């Protein structure tokens, strides 16, 4: 896969939802984090896996949308999440309501996975996307691997081609943690629809931006400032890109080790260490990391020049 030097990278950053304790959102830290991410030049992505969307009560999820809309003036993306159970049918009406909550506030919806969307095979998945496209003018698709959620699905390349044929779907986040699968999608994108945004969600290979992917990463919530700096270095052809990317990738490999969903606790610890969160608490039901991780996180933060 050829490297594309000097390209301008589009960066979207999944926003961690900080907590004061297992039941209380740290709203002040959330507001500040959305604002600093937006000011860095990255598009905030709220109500994603990084934002614990699967664990949020409806009123909390809507409050997050309201705050993102106010802080960014509508320049945000958000997960359109539908809670359901294994074996459930695809619920178009529920997805349309979730998308409308986002578009009514100026945001762009991301089709967050569910059992109803993913449990019934690739043809049903593509048909569901087609149904959404008949009602939603613009949205972002989402392949999320089962290492993140048990109802995750990575579709075949033929099914991905079908998604590219939906003009309302302007891009898709790909979170398989497999660069080969993503390279295949970039090649297909270049052949079929060059304006389509392949958004890497591969926190173990953030150099995918060198090959034409843009990104929507959970890892960037640790340091949106340093990701924005890295992106500028690439656009300028500055070799400093590689050194900074290497340190950020070290952070990714450490924090996205199994169990992968515990990266959110790593992020909470790192934000607290940076003075960006009051506490490193996670909501009830979210996996945690050992406190000994802080020594490694501090080392990485010092290498990045942020601690």
TORKOL-4160 file (C-alpha; in steps of 0.2 Angstrom, whole numbers, padded with zeros to 4 digits, m for minus):
307
<pt num="1" X="0000" Y="0000" Z="0000"/>
<pt num="2" X="0008" Y="0017" Z="m0005"/>
<pt num="3" X="0012" Y="0030" Z="0008"/>
<pt num="4" X="0004" Y="0047" Z="0004"/>
<pt num="5" X="0015" Y="0060" Z="0011"/>
<pt num="6" X="0009" Y="0078" Z="0014"/>
<pt num="7" X="m0009" Y="0074" Z="0015"/>
<pt num="8" X="m0021" Y="0084" Z="0026"/>
<pt num="9" X="m0028" Y="0071" Z="0039"/>
<pt num="10" X="m0046" Y="0073" Z="0045"/>
<pt num="11" X="m0046" Y="0068" Z="0064"/>
<pt num="12" X="m0061" Y="0064" Z="0074"/>
<pt num="13" X="m0058" Y="0060" Z="0093"/>
<pt num="14" X="m0070" Y="0049" Z="0103"/>
<pt num="15" X="m0073" Y="0058" Z="0119"/>
<pt num="16" X="m0071" Y="0050" Z="0136"/>
<pt num="17" X="m0085" Y="0053" Z="0148"/>
<pt num="18" X="m0076" Y="0057" Z="0164"/>
<pt num="19" X="m0084" Y="0052" Z="0181"/>
<pt num="20" X="m0083" Y="0058" Z="0199"/>
<pt num="21" X="m0088" Y="0041" Z="0205"/>
<pt num="22" X="m0097" Y="0025" Z="0198"/>
<pt num="23" X="m0114" Y="0034" Z="0196"/>
<pt num="24" X="m0109" Y="0053" Z="0194"/>
<pt num="25" X="m0103" Y="0061" Z="0178"/>
<pt num="26" X="m0090" Y="0074" Z="0179"/>
<pt num="27" X="m0099" Y="0087" Z="0168"/>
<pt num="28" X="m0086" Y="0101" Z="0170"/>
<pt num="29" X="m0072" Y="0090" Z="0164"/>
<pt num="30" X="m0082" Y="0083" Z="0150"/>
<pt num="31" X="m0086" Y="0101" Z="0144"/>
<pt num="32" X="m0068" Y="0106" Z="0145"/>
<pt num="33" X="m0062" Y="0090" Z="0136"/>
<pt num="34" X="m0075" Y="0093" Z="0121"/>
<pt num="35" X="m0069" Y="0111" Z="0120"/>
<pt num="36" X="m0050" Y="0107" Z="0120"/>
<pt num="37" X="m0053" Y="0093" Z="0107"/>
<pt num="38" X="m0062" Y="0105" Z="0096"/>
<pt num="39" X="m0050" Y="0119" Z="0098"/>
<pt num="40" X="m0036" Y="0107" Z="0094"/>
<pt num="41" X="m0044" Y="0105" Z="0077"/>
<pt num="42" X="m0051" Y="0088" Z="0079"/>
<pt num="43" X="m0070" Y="0084" Z="0078"/>
<pt num="44" X="m0077" Y="0078" Z="0095"/>
<pt num="45" X="m0086" Y="0061" Z="0094"/>
<pt num="46" X="m0097" Y="0059" Z="0109"/>
<pt num="47" X="m0108" Y="0044" Z="0114"/>
<pt num="48" X="m0096" Y="0032" Z="0107"/>
<pt num="49" X="m0089" Y="0016" Z="0115"/>
<pt num="50" X="m0076" Y="0028" Z="0123"/>
<pt num="51" X="m0090" Y="0038" Z="0131"/>
<pt num="52" X="m0099" Y="0022" Z="0138"/>
<pt num="53" X="m0114" Y="0025" Z="0127"/>
<pt num="54" X="m0119" Y="0007" Z="0131"/>
<pt num="55" X="m0120" Y="0011" Z="0149"/>
<pt num="56" X="m0129" Y="0028" Z="0149"/>
<pt num="57" X="m0146" Y="0032" Z="0154"/>
<pt num="58" X="m0156" Y="0041" Z="0141"/>
<pt num="59" X="m0156" Y="0058" Z="0150"/>
<pt num="60" X="m0137" Y="0057" Z="0152"/>
<pt num="61" X="m0135" Y="0053" Z="0133"/>
<pt num="62" X="m0145" Y="0068" Z="0128"/>
<pt num="63" X="m0136" Y="0079" Z="0140"/>
<pt num="64" X="m0120" Y="0074" Z="0132"/>
<pt num="65" X="m0127" Y="0079" Z="0115"/>
<pt num="66" X="m0134" Y="0096" Z="0121"/>
<pt num="67" X="m0117" Y="0100" Z="0128"/>
<pt num="68" X="m0107" Y="0095" Z="0113"/>
<pt num="69" X="m0119" Y="0105" Z="0102"/>
<pt num="70" X="m0117" Y="0121" Z="0113"/>
<pt num="71" X="m0098" Y="0119" Z="0114"/>
<pt num="72" X="m0095" Y="0116" Z="0096"/>
<pt num="73" X="m0109" Y="0125" Z="0088"/>
<pt num="74" X="m0114" Y="0108" Z="0080"/>
<pt num="75" X="m0097" Y="0103" Z="0074"/>
<pt num="76" X="m0098" Y="0086" Z="0081"/>
<pt num="77" X="m0102" Y="0068" Z="0078"/>
<pt num="78" X="m0111" Y="0055" Z="0089"/>
<pt num="79" X="m0115" Y="0037" Z="0091"/>
<pt num="80" X="m0134" Y="0033" Z="0086"/>
<pt num="81" X="m0135" Y="0019" Z="0099"/>
<pt num="82" X="m0150" Y="0007" Z="0100"/>
<pt num="83" X="m0150" Y="m0005" Z="0116"/>
<pt num="84" X="m0157" Y="m0022" Z="0112"/>
<pt num="85" X="m0154" Y="m0040" Z="0116"/>
<pt num="86" X="m0146" Y="m0055" Z="0107"/>
<pt num="87" X="m0157" Y="m0061" Z="0092"/>
<pt num="88" X="m0167" Y="m0045" Z="0092"/>
<pt num="89" X="m0173" Y="m0039" Z="0075"/>
<pt num="90" X="m0167" Y="m0023" Z="0067"/>
<pt num="91" X="m0176" Y="m0008" Z="0074"/>
<pt num="92" X="m0177" Y="0005" Z="0061"/>
<pt num="93" X="m0188" Y="0017" Z="0070"/>
<pt num="94" X="m0177" Y="0016" Z="0085"/>
<pt num="95" X="m0161" Y="0020" Z="0075"/>
<pt num="96" X="m0171" Y="0035" Z="0066"/>
<pt num="97" X="m0175" Y="0042" Z="0083"/>
<pt num="98" X="m0157" Y="0040" Z="0089"/>
<pt num="99" X="m0151" Y="0049" Z="0073"/>
<pt num="100" X="m0163" Y="0063" Z="0074"/>
<pt num="101" X="m0157" Y="0067" Z="0092"/>
<pt num="102" X="m0140" Y="0070" Z="0084"/>
<pt num="103" X="m0145" Y="0079" Z="0068"/>
<pt num="104" X="m0158" Y="0090" Z="0077"/>
<pt num="105" X="m0143" Y="0097" Z="0087"/>
<pt num="106" X="m0132" Y="0100" Z="0071"/>
<pt num="107" X="m0122" Y="0084" Z="0073"/>
<pt num="108" X="m0118" Y="0069" Z="0061"/>
<pt num="109" X="m0124" Y="0052" Z="0067"/>
<pt num="110" X="m0113" Y="0037" Z="0067"/>
<pt num="111" X="m0123" Y="0020" Z="0066"/>
<pt num="112" X="m0117" Y="0012" Z="0082"/>
<pt num="113" X="m0118" Y="m0007" Z="0082"/>
<pt num="114" X="m0132" Y="m0017" Z="0090"/>
<pt num="115" X="m0138" Y="m0035" Z="0090"/>
<pt num="116" X="m0152" Y="m0031" Z="0078"/>
<pt num="117" X="m0140" Y="m0023" Z="0066"/>
<pt num="118" X="m0126" Y="m0036" Z="0067"/>
<pt num="119" X="m0133" Y="m0053" Z="0072"/>
<pt num="120" X="m0142" Y="m0058" Z="0056"/>
<pt num="121" X="m0128" Y="m0059" Z="0043"/>
<pt num="122" X="m0120" Y="m0047" Z="0030"/>
<pt num="123" X="m0135" Y="m0046" Z="0018"/>
<pt num="124" X="m0147" Y="m0041" Z="0032"/>
<pt num="125" X="m0133" Y="m0028" Z="0038"/>
<pt num="126" X="m0132" Y="m0020" Z="0021"/>
<pt num="127" X="m0151" Y="m0020" Z="0020"/>
<pt num="128" X="m0152" Y="m0011" Z="0036"/>
<pt num="129" X="m0140" Y="0002" Z="0030"/>
<pt num="130" X="m0151" Y="0004" Z="0014"/>
<pt num="131" X="m0166" Y="0007" Z="0025"/>
<pt num="132" X="m0157" Y="0021" Z="0035"/>
<pt num="133" X="m0151" Y="0029" Z="0019"/>
<pt num="134" X="m0169" Y="0031" Z="0014"/>
<pt num="135" X="m0172" Y="0042" Z="0029"/>
<pt num="136" X="m0156" Y="0050" Z="0035"/>
<pt num="137" X="m0147" Y="0062" Z="0023"/>
<pt num="138" X="m0129" Y="0060" Z="0030"/>
<pt num="139" X="m0122" Y="0047" Z="0042"/>
<pt num="140" X="m0106" Y="0038" Z="0046"/>
<pt num="141" X="m0106" Y="0019" Z="0046"/>
<pt num="142" X="m0097" Y="0008" Z="0059"/>
<pt num="143" X="m0088" Y="m0009" Z="0059"/>
<pt num="144" X="m0084" Y="m0013" Z="0077"/>
<pt num="145" X="m0075" Y="m0029" Z="0081"/>
<pt num="146" X="m0081" Y="m0041" Z="0094"/>
<pt num="147" X="m0065" Y="m0037" Z="0105"/>
<pt num="148" X="m0074" Y="m0021" Z="0109"/>
<pt num="149" X="m0092" Y="m0027" Z="0111"/>
<pt num="150" X="m0100" Y="m0044" Z="0110"/>
<pt num="151" X="m0112" Y="m0038" Z="0096"/>
<pt num="152" X="m0098" Y="m0031" Z="0085"/>
<pt num="153" X="m0097" Y="m0036" Z="0067"/>
<pt num="154" X="m0084" Y="m0034" Z="0053"/>
<pt num="155" X="m0092" Y="m0036" Z="0036"/>
<pt num="156" X="m0085" Y="m0044" Z="0020"/>
<pt num="157" X="m0077" Y="m0033" Z="0007"/>
<pt num="158" X="m0092" Y="m0036" Z="m0005"/>
<pt num="159" X="m0104" Y="m0030" Z="0009"/>
<pt num="160" X="m0092" Y="m0015" Z="0011"/>
<pt num="161" X="m0093" Y="m0011" Z="m0007"/>
<pt num="162" X="m0112" Y="m0011" Z="m0005"/>
<pt num="163" X="m0111" Y="0002" Z="0008"/>
<pt num="164" X="m0100" Y="0013" Z="m0003"/>
<pt num="165" X="m0114" Y="0013" Z="m0015"/>
<pt num="166" X="m0125" Y="0022" Z="m0003"/>
<pt num="167" X="m0122" Y="0041" Z="m0006"/>
<pt num="168" X="m0130" Y="0046" Z="0011"/>
<pt num="169" X="m0116" Y="0036" Z="0020"/>
<pt num="170" X="m0101" Y="0048" Z="0018"/>
<pt num="171" X="m0088" Y="0037" Z="0028"/>
<pt num="172" X="m0086" Y="0023" Z="0040"/>
<pt num="173" X="m0076" Y="0019" Z="0055"/>
<pt num="174" X="m0067" Y="0003" Z="0054"/>
<pt num="175" X="m0062" Y="m0005" Z="0070"/>
<pt num="176" X="m0055" Y="m0023" Z="0067"/>
<pt num="177" X="m0038" Y="m0019" Z="0074"/>
<pt num="178" X="m0032" Y="m0028" Z="0057"/>
<pt num="179" X="m0022" Y="m0016" Z="0046"/>
<pt num="180" X="m0024" Y="m0029" Z="0031"/>
<pt num="181" X="m0043" Y="m0028" Z="0031"/>
<pt num="182" X="m0041" Y="m0009" Z="0032"/>
<pt num="183" X="m0029" Y="m0008" Z="0017"/>
<pt num="184" X="m0042" Y="m0018" Z="0007"/>
<pt num="185" X="m0055" Y="m0005" Z="0011"/>
<pt num="186" X="m0044" Y="0009" Z="0006"/>
<pt num="187" X="m0040" Y="0000" Z="m0010"/>
<pt num="188" X="m0058" Y="m0002" Z="m0014"/>
<pt num="189" X="m0062" Y="0016" Z="m0008"/>
<pt num="190" X="m0050" Y="0023" Z="m0021"/>
<pt num="191" X="m0057" Y="0012" Z="m0035"/>
<pt num="192" X="m0076" Y="0015" Z="m0031"/>
<pt num="193" X="m0078" Y="0031" Z="m0022"/>
<pt num="194" X="m0063" Y="0042" Z="m0018"/>
<pt num="195" X="m0072" Y="0055" Z="m0008"/>
<pt num="196" X="m0078" Y="0041" Z="0005"/>
<pt num="197" X="m0070" Y="0043" Z="0022"/>
<pt num="198" X="m0061" Y="0028" Z="0028"/>
<pt num="199" X="m0060" Y="0032" Z="0047"/>
<pt num="200" X="m0047" Y="0020" Z="0055"/>
<pt num="201" X="m0052" Y="0014" Z="0073"/>
<pt num="202" X="m0036" Y="0004" Z="0074"/>
<pt num="203" X="m0028" Y="0010" Z="0090"/>
<pt num="204" X="m0014" Y="m0002" Z="0087"/>
<pt num="205" X="m0009" Y="0005" Z="0070"/>
<pt num="206" X="m0012" Y="0024" Z="0071"/>
<pt num="207" X="0000" Y="0025" Z="0056"/>
<pt num="208" X="m0014" Y="0020" Z="0045"/>
<pt num="209" X="m0016" Y="0039" Z="0041"/>
<pt num="210" X="0000" Y="0037" Z="0031"/>
<pt num="211" X="m0009" Y="0026" Z="0019"/>
<pt num="212" X="m0025" Y="0037" Z="0016"/>
<pt num="213" X="m0036" Y="0033" Z="0031"/>
<pt num="214" X="m0042" Y="0047" Z="0042"/>
<pt num="215" X="m0047" Y="0043" Z="0060"/>
<pt num="216" X="m0060" Y="0041" Z="0073"/>
<pt num="217" X="m0050" Y="0035" Z="0088"/>
<pt num="218" X="m0052" Y="0032" Z="0106"/>
<pt num="219" X="m0034" Y="0033" Z="0109"/>
<pt num="220" X="m0034" Y="0052" Z="0104"/>
<pt num="221" X="m0045" Y="0056" Z="0119"/>
<pt num="222" X="m0029" Y="0054" Z="0130"/>
<pt num="223" X="m0020" Y="0068" Z="0120"/>
<pt num="224" X="m0030" Y="0077" Z="0107"/>
<pt num="225" X="m0016" Y="0091" Z="0107"/>
<pt num="226" X="m0003" Y="0078" Z="0103"/>
<pt num="227" X="m0013" Y="0070" Z="0089"/>
<pt num="228" X="m0016" Y="0087" Z="0081"/>
<pt num="229" X="0002" Y="0091" Z="0082"/>
<pt num="230" X="0006" Y="0074" Z="0074"/>
<pt num="231" X="m0006" Y="0077" Z="0060"/>
<pt num="232" X="0001" Y="0095" Z="0056"/>
<pt num="233" X="0019" Y="0087" Z="0055"/>
<pt num="234" X="0013" Y="0075" Z="0042"/>
<pt num="235" X="0005" Y="0088" Z="0032"/>
<pt num="236" X="0021" Y="0098" Z="0033"/>
<pt num="237" X="0032" Y="0084" Z="0028"/>
<pt num="238" X="0041" Y="0085" Z="0045"/>
<pt num="239" X="0050" Y="0069" Z="0050"/>
<pt num="240" X="0046" Y="0074" Z="0068"/>
<pt num="241" X="0029" Y="0065" Z="0064"/>
<pt num="242" X="0038" Y="0048" Z="0066"/>
<pt num="243" X="0045" Y="0051" Z="0083"/>
<pt num="244" X="0028" Y="0058" Z="0090"/>
<pt num="245" X="0018" Y="0044" Z="0081"/>
<pt num="246" X="0029" Y="0031" Z="0089"/>
<pt num="247" X="0026" Y="0037" Z="0107"/>
<pt num="248" X="0008" Y="0039" Z="0104"/>
<pt num="249" X="0008" Y="0021" Z="0097"/>
<pt num="250" X="0017" Y="0015" Z="0112"/>
<pt num="251" X="0002" Y="0023" Z="0122"/>
<pt num="252" X="m0010" Y="0013" Z="0111"/>
<pt num="253" X="m0002" Y="m0004" Z="0113"/>
<pt num="254" X="m0001" Y="m0002" Z="0132"/>
<pt num="255" X="m0019" Y="0004" Z="0135"/>
<pt num="256" X="m0028" Y="m0006" Z="0122"/>
<pt num="257" X="m0021" Y="m0023" Z="0128"/>
<pt num="258" X="m0034" Y="m0036" Z="0133"/>
<pt num="259" X="m0047" Y="m0034" Z="0140"/>
<pt num="260" X="m0048" Y="m0020" Z="0127"/>
<pt num="261" X="m0063" Y="m0011" Z="0134"/>
<pt num="262" X="m0053" Y="m0007" Z="0150"/>
<pt num="263" X="m0043" Y="0006" Z="0139"/>
<pt num="264" X="m0057" Y="0018" Z="0145"/>
<pt num="265" X="m0050" Y="0017" Z="0163"/>
<pt num="266" X="m0033" Y="0020" Z="0156"/>
<pt num="267" X="m0039" Y="0036" Z="0148"/>
<pt num="268" X="m0047" Y="0041" Z="0164"/>
<pt num="269" X="m0031" Y="0039" Z="0174"/>
<pt num="270" X="m0021" Y="0048" Z="0161"/>
<pt num="271" X="m0033" Y="0063" Z="0160"/>
<pt num="272" X="m0033" Y="0064" Z="0179"/>
<pt num="273" X="m0014" Y="0064" Z="0179"/>
<pt num="274" X="m0014" Y="0078" Z="0166"/>
<pt num="275" X="m0026" Y="0088" Z="0177"/>
<pt num="276" X="m0040" Y="0086" Z="0165"/>
<pt num="277" X="m0052" Y="0076" Z="0176"/>
<pt num="278" X="m0056" Y="0076" Z="0194"/>
<pt num="279" X="m0056" Y="0058" Z="0196"/>
<pt num="280" X="m0051" Y="0042" Z="0187"/>
<pt num="281" X="m0068" Y="0033" Z="0191"/>
<pt num="282" X="m0077" Y="0023" Z="0178"/>
<pt num="283" X="m0096" Y="0019" Z="0178"/>
<pt num="284" X="m0103" Y="0003" Z="0186"/>
<pt num="285" X="m0100" Y="m0011" Z="0174"/>
<pt num="286" X="m0085" Y="m0004" Z="0165"/>
<pt num="287" X="m0069" Y="m0015" Z="0167"/>
<pt num="288" X="m0054" Y="m0007" Z="0176"/>
<pt num="289" X="m0035" Y="m0007" Z="0175"/>
<pt num="290" X="m0023" Y="m0010" Z="0190"/>
<pt num="291" X="m0016" Y="0005" Z="0199"/>
<pt num="292" X="0001" Y="0000" Z="0194"/>
<pt num="293" X="m0002" Y="0006" Z="0176"/>
<pt num="294" X="0000" Y="0024" Z="0182"/>
<pt num="295" X="0019" Y="0022" Z="0182"/>
<pt num="296" X="0019" Y="0017" Z="0164"/>
<pt num="297" X="0007" Y="0030" Z="0160"/>
<pt num="298" X="0017" Y="0043" Z="0168"/>
<pt num="299" X="0033" Y="0038" Z="0159"/>
<pt num="300" X="0023" Y="0039" Z="0142"/>
<pt num="301" X="0016" Y="0056" Z="0147"/>
<pt num="302" X="0034" Y="0062" Z="0151"/>
<pt num="303" X="0040" Y="0056" Z="0134"/>
<pt num="304" X="0026" Y="0066" Z="0126"/>
<pt num="305" X="0030" Y="0081" Z="0136"/>
<pt num="306" X="0013" Y="0083" Z="0144"/>
<pt num="307" X="0017" Y="0077" Z="0162"/>
